[in-house]
């Protein structure tokens, strides 16, 4: 075994290990992200039968998203995460037009999770998440105007399109492999 980036070969640091080298008993696969970067991005969704996330040109042809593709401008939302990128402008237009199914979709994303918010500095909201899946969904809701802001044992506070609302917490369904 050899790691070329650091010019480092493998070294056996014990003599009892030599007889076991090369004998494979088990093969493990990494599905938890402990050995790899487990990063999730909100890139597409389907709301009330309409698909969002793909970008089309004037002739109706789907465009491949790259670094030159125009991102959605979330400057209307002062609580938006500046690192969040989304490219389908029709979804933000549906939110701005107060489309009921779209608002309900993001409302549910902002409420149904186990995320813990932390305000590092004034206006700098950071989410502590159990899984990257959950973090990407709550961050998407945040950028589209449904900002999960606080949690107590009894309530959840969400800023919905600029209006702060407090909801009674009924129960918590932990985010795990079964619920995923």
One Martini backbone bead per residue (centre of mass of N, CA, C, O) as a GRO file, in nm:
protein
  180
    1UNK     BB    1   0.100   0.034   0.019
    2UNK     BB    2   0.029   0.371  -0.121
    3UNK     BB    3   0.076   0.736  -0.077
    4UNK     BB    4   0.142   0.973  -0.317
    5UNK     BB    5   0.093   1.261  -0.193
    6UNK     BB    6   0.310   1.180   0.062
    7UNK     BB    7   0.512   0.956   0.009
    8UNK     BB    8   0.360   0.686   0.162
    9UNK     BB    9   0.418   0.401   0.303
   10UNK     BB   10   0.348   0.124   0.449
   11UNK     BB   11   0.362   0.025   0.805
   12UNK     BB   12   0.483  -0.204   1.026
   13UNK     BB   13   0.458  -0.182   1.402
   14UNK     BB   14   0.436  -0.503   1.417
   15UNK     BB   15   0.502  -0.850   1.427
   16UNK     BB   16   0.202  -0.975   1.444
   17UNK     BB   17   0.095  -0.856   1.164
   18UNK     BB   18   0.245  -1.002   0.928
   19UNK     BB   19   0.067  -1.274   0.918
   20UNK     BB   20  -0.208  -1.093   0.836
   21UNK     BB   21  -0.117  -0.997   0.586
   22UNK     BB   22  -0.342  -1.046   0.313
   23UNK     BB   23  -0.587  -1.127   0.501
   24UNK     BB   24  -0.923  -1.155   0.414
   25UNK     BB   25  -1.240  -1.140   0.590
   26UNK     BB   26  -1.344  -0.836   0.543
   27UNK     BB   27  -1.582  -0.610   0.389
   28UNK     BB   28  -1.618  -0.264   0.394
   29UNK     BB   29  -1.868  -0.019   0.377
   30UNK     BB   30  -1.935   0.329   0.318
   31UNK     BB   31  -2.252   0.486   0.441
   32UNK     BB   32  -2.179   0.736   0.659
   33UNK     BB   33  -1.912   0.928   0.596
   34UNK     BB   34  -1.639   0.863   0.755
   35UNK     BB   35  -1.448   0.827   0.483
   36UNK     BB   36  -1.631   1.029   0.354
   37UNK     BB   37  -1.802   1.281   0.200
   38UNK     BB   38  -2.119   1.374   0.343
   39UNK     BB   39  -2.280   1.552   0.097
   40UNK     BB   40  -2.565   1.766   0.065
   41UNK     BB   41  -2.789   1.875  -0.200
   42UNK     BB   42  -3.024   2.099  -0.311
   43UNK     BB   43  -3.162   2.041  -0.652
   44UNK     BB   44  -3.449   1.889  -0.618
   45UNK     BB   45  -3.814   1.893  -0.680
   46UNK     BB   46  -4.160   1.797  -0.594
   47UNK     BB   47  -4.463   1.996  -0.646
   48UNK     BB   48  -4.761   1.905  -0.721
   49UNK     BB   49  -4.619   1.761  -0.994
   50UNK     BB   50  -4.377   1.965  -0.999
   51UNK     BB   51  -4.068   2.018  -1.137
   52UNK     BB   52  -3.756   2.111  -0.978
   53UNK     BB   53  -3.404   2.220  -1.103
   54UNK     BB   54  -3.414   2.256  -1.386
   55UNK     BB   55  -3.265   2.397  -1.683
   56UNK     BB   56  -3.380   2.622  -1.943
   57UNK     BB   57  -3.408   2.733  -2.243
   58UNK     BB   58  -3.587   2.906  -2.481
   59UNK     BB   59  -3.643   2.613  -2.640
   60UNK     BB   60  -3.659   2.382  -2.393
   61UNK     BB   61  -3.375   2.303  -2.323
   62UNK     BB   62  -3.168   2.138  -2.135
   63UNK     BB   63  -2.932   2.250  -1.898
   64UNK     BB   64  -2.621   2.232  -1.793
   65UNK     BB   65  -2.480   2.260  -1.490
   66UNK     BB   66  -2.252   2.525  -1.404
   67UNK     BB   67  -2.044   2.792  -1.322
   68UNK     BB   68  -2.224   2.978  -1.541
   69UNK     BB   69  -2.477   2.944  -1.402
   70UNK     BB   70  -2.749   3.100  -1.292
   71UNK     BB   71  -2.835   3.202  -0.991
   72UNK     BB   72  -3.032   3.241  -0.742
   73UNK     BB   73  -3.173   3.526  -0.590
   74UNK     BB   74  -3.166   3.577  -0.218
   75UNK     BB   75  -3.180   3.892  -0.130
   76UNK     BB   76  -3.480   3.903  -0.013
   77UNK     BB   77  -3.328   3.714   0.207
   78UNK     BB   78  -3.154   3.785   0.497
   79UNK     BB   79  -3.147   3.460   0.604
   80UNK     BB   80  -2.978   3.350   0.399
   81UNK     BB   81  -2.758   3.122   0.268
   82UNK     BB   82  -2.472   3.200   0.085
   83UNK     BB   83  -2.395   2.886   0.004
   84UNK     BB   84  -2.649   2.857  -0.146
   85UNK     BB   85  -2.753   2.668  -0.444
   86UNK     BB   86  -2.973   2.769  -0.716
   87UNK     BB   87  -3.127   2.756  -1.065
   88UNK     BB   88  -3.443   2.756  -1.043
   89UNK     BB   89  -3.655   3.029  -1.083
   90UNK     BB   90  -3.949   2.907  -1.056
   91UNK     BB   91  -3.949   2.852  -0.749
   92UNK     BB   92  -3.918   3.143  -0.643
   93UNK     BB   93  -4.173   3.244  -0.787
   94UNK     BB   94  -4.375   3.064  -0.635
   95UNK     BB   95  -4.312   3.185  -0.361
   96UNK     BB   96  -4.372   3.489  -0.432
   97UNK     BB   97  -4.679   3.399  -0.530
   98UNK     BB   98  -4.804   3.214  -0.301
   99UNK     BB   99  -4.793   2.914  -0.342
  100UNK     BB  100  -4.936   2.682  -0.154
  101UNK     BB  101  -4.775   2.414  -0.202
  102UNK     BB  102  -4.497   2.550  -0.172
  103UNK     BB  103  -4.532   2.660   0.112
  104UNK     BB  104  -4.595   2.387   0.244
  105UNK     BB  105  -4.330   2.247   0.179
  106UNK     BB  106  -4.141   2.452   0.336
  107UNK     BB  107  -4.287   2.439   0.603
  108UNK     BB  108  -4.227   2.137   0.656
  109UNK     BB  109  -3.915   2.161   0.640
  110UNK     BB  110  -3.906   2.373   0.889
  111UNK     BB  111  -4.046   2.154   1.107
  112UNK     BB  112  -3.950   1.847   1.009
  113UNK     BB  113  -3.709   1.796   1.256
  114UNK     BB  114  -3.369   1.779   1.445
  115UNK     BB  115  -3.264   2.052   1.440
  116UNK     BB  116  -3.007   2.285   1.559
  117UNK     BB  117  -2.977   2.608   1.639
  118UNK     BB  118  -2.708   2.861   1.579
  119UNK     BB  119  -2.594   3.179   1.690
  120UNK     BB  120  -2.297   3.315   1.643
  121UNK     BB  121  -2.403   3.576   1.517
  122UNK     BB  122  -2.560   3.831   1.412
  123UNK     BB  123  -2.739   3.654   1.160
  124UNK     BB  124  -2.562   3.378   1.213
  125UNK     BB  125  -2.691   3.083   1.105
  126UNK     BB  126  -2.652   2.754   1.251
  127UNK     BB  127  -2.665   2.407   1.181
  128UNK     BB  128  -2.735   2.119   1.373
  129UNK     BB  129  -2.685   1.786   1.247
  130UNK     BB  130  -2.741   1.440   1.195
  131UNK     BB  131  -2.776   1.497   0.880
  132UNK     BB  132  -2.728   1.607   0.558
  133UNK     BB  133  -3.016   1.584   0.464
  134UNK     BB  134  -3.149   1.766   0.673
  135UNK     BB  135  -2.974   2.018   0.621
  136UNK     BB  136  -3.058   2.065   0.320
  137UNK     BB  137  -3.366   2.105   0.372
  138UNK     BB  138  -3.352   2.341   0.579
  139UNK     BB  139  -3.183   2.529   0.398
  140UNK     BB  140  -3.384   2.552   0.172
  141UNK     BB  141  -3.613   2.674   0.333
  142UNK     BB  142  -3.455   2.922   0.420
  143UNK     BB  143  -3.404   3.042   0.127
  144UNK     BB  144  -3.732   3.035   0.060
  145UNK     BB  145  -3.852   3.172   0.357
  146UNK     BB  146  -3.818   2.919   0.584
  147UNK     BB  147  -3.699   2.990   0.899
  148UNK     BB  148  -3.525   2.819   1.120
  149UNK     BB  149  -3.460   2.951   1.458
  150UNK     BB  150  -3.608   2.775   1.699
  151UNK     BB  151  -3.576   2.561   2.003
  152UNK     BB  152  -3.777   2.390   2.225
  153UNK     BB  153  -3.938   2.153   2.406
  154UNK     BB  154  -4.230   2.303   2.294
  155UNK     BB  155  -4.096   2.471   2.045
  156UNK     BB  156  -4.116   2.638   1.716
  157UNK     BB  157  -3.928   2.873   1.521
  158UNK     BB  158  -4.055   3.060   1.236
  159UNK     BB  159  -3.967   3.237   0.942
  160UNK     BB  160  -4.232   3.347   0.730
  161UNK     BB  161  -4.181   3.566   0.510
  162UNK     BB  162  -4.097   3.761   0.779
  163UNK     BB  163  -4.283   3.590   0.978
  164UNK     BB  164  -4.322   3.516   1.307
  165UNK     BB  165  -4.357   3.172   1.424
  166UNK     BB  166  -4.519   2.964   1.673
  167UNK     BB  167  -4.485   2.617   1.753
  168UNK     BB  168  -4.610   2.330   1.868
  169UNK     BB  169  -4.460   2.055   2.006
  170UNK     BB  170  -4.554   1.718   1.983
  171UNK     BB  171  -4.308   1.560   1.832
  172UNK     BB  172  -4.028   1.329   1.781
  173UNK     BB  173  -3.873   1.213   1.477
  174UNK     BB  174  -3.612   1.058   1.424
  175UNK     BB  175  -3.333   1.062   1.219
  176UNK     BB  176  -3.315   0.769   1.020
  177UNK     BB  177  -3.296   0.495   0.820
  178UNK     BB  178  -3.602   0.441   0.834
  179UNK     BB  179  -3.708   0.740   0.776
  180UNK     BB  180  -3.548   0.792   0.506
   0.00000   0.00000   0.00000
